[in-house]
Amino acid sequence: MSKEPSQTYPRSLGAVVPDTVVDVKQQKLTDKVHRFSKVLGVSPTTVGIKAFRSRWGNCSKNGNMVFNWKIAIAPNHIVDYV
């Protein structure tokens, strides 16, 4: 269901956050999205991480969800809020 992390964020992000951290956080985000999607009755198609300047994330009408890398390293209560 989710894309490989190297396909969902720009290479410049790797200079800021190590790939292993992004991989683990992307899996945790994916798990949270699937848990909340059951509660909300929606079906996201992909979950990814990338660098945004001023957004926490984006959800397309096709069900693609992309989160800012900063939310991926935020505390759980902040991630749940977003």
PAMI-501599 format. One record per residue (C-alpha): x, y, z; residue in one letter. Coordinates in steps of 0.25 Angstrom, whole numbers. Example, Ala and Ser with C-alpha at 12.3 -4.5 7.8 and 13.67 -1.06 7.14 Angstrom:
<nodes>
+-------+-------+-------+------+
|     u |     v |     w | code |
+-------+-------+-------+------+
|    49 |   -18 |    31 |    A |
|    55 |    -4 |    29 |    S |
+-------+-------+-------+------+
</nodes>
This chain:
<nodes>
+-------+-------+-------+------+
|     u |     v |     w | code |
+-------+-------+-------+------+
|     0 |     0 |     0 |    M |
|    11 |    10 |     3 |    S |
|    22 |    14 |    -6 |    K |
|    36 |    12 |    -3 |    E |
|    42 |    24 |     5 |    P |
|    52 |    27 |    -6 |    S |
|    41 |    30 |   -15 |    Q |
|    33 |    39 |    -6 |    T |
|    42 |    49 |    -1 |    Y |
|    53 |    57 |    -8 |    P |
|    68 |    53 |    -7 |    R |
|    71 |    66 |     0 |    S |
|    62 |    61 |    12 |    L |
|    72 |    50 |    14 |    G |
|    83 |    60 |    17 |    A |
|    74 |    65 |    29 |    V |
|    68 |    52 |    34 |    V |
|    75 |    39 |    33 |    P |
|    68 |    28 |    24 |    D |
|    66 |    19 |    35 |    T |
|    58 |    29 |    43 |    V |
|    49 |    33 |    31 |    V |
|    47 |    18 |    29 |    D |
|    42 |    15 |    43 |    V |
|    34 |    28 |    44 |    K |
|    27 |    26 |    31 |    Q |
|    23 |    12 |    35 |    Q |
|    17 |    18 |    48 |    K |
|    10 |    29 |    40 |    L |
|     5 |    18 |    31 |    T |
|     0 |    10 |    43 |    D |
|    -7 |    22 |    49 |    K |
|   -14 |    26 |    36 |    V |
|   -19 |    12 |    34 |    H |
|   -24 |    12 |    49 |    R |
|   -31 |    25 |    47 |    F |
|   -36 |    22 |    33 |    S |
|   -45 |    11 |    39 |    K |
|   -51 |    20 |    49 |    V |
|   -54 |    31 |    39 |    L |
|   -58 |    21 |    28 |    G |
|   -48 |    25 |    17 |    V |
|   -38 |    17 |     9 |    S |
|   -25 |    24 |     7 |    P |
|   -17 |    18 |    -5 |    T |
|    -3 |    23 |    -1 |    T |
|     4 |    29 |    10 |    V |
|    18 |    37 |     9 |    G |
|    27 |    47 |    14 |    I |
|    33 |    59 |     7 |    K |
|    38 |    73 |    10 |    A |
|    27 |    84 |    10 |    F |
|    30 |    98 |    13 |    R |
|    17 |   102 |    20 |    S |
|     8 |    90 |    21 |    R |
|     7 |    78 |    31 |    W |
|     3 |    70 |    19 |    G |
|    -6 |    68 |     7 |    N |
|   -17 |    58 |     4 |    C |
|   -22 |    57 |   -11 |    S |
|   -36 |    53 |   -16 |    K |
|   -29 |    40 |   -20 |    N |
|   -26 |    36 |    -6 |    G |
|   -11 |    39 |    -6 |    N |
|    -6 |    45 |     7 |    M |
|     7 |    51 |     8 |    V |
|    12 |    57 |    21 |    F |
|    23 |    67 |    24 |    N |
|    36 |    61 |    29 |    W |
|    35 |    70 |    42 |    K |
|    22 |    63 |    46 |    I |
|    28 |    50 |    44 |    A |
|    38 |    53 |    56 |    I |
|    28 |    60 |    64 |    A |
|    22 |    54 |    77 |    P |
|    10 |    45 |    76 |    N |
|     0 |    54 |    81 |    H |
|     4 |    64 |    70 |    I |
|     3 |    54 |    59 |    V |
|   -11 |    49 |    64 |    D |
|   -15 |    64 |    64 |    Y |
|   -11 |    66 |    49 |    V |
+-------+-------+-------+------+
</nodes>
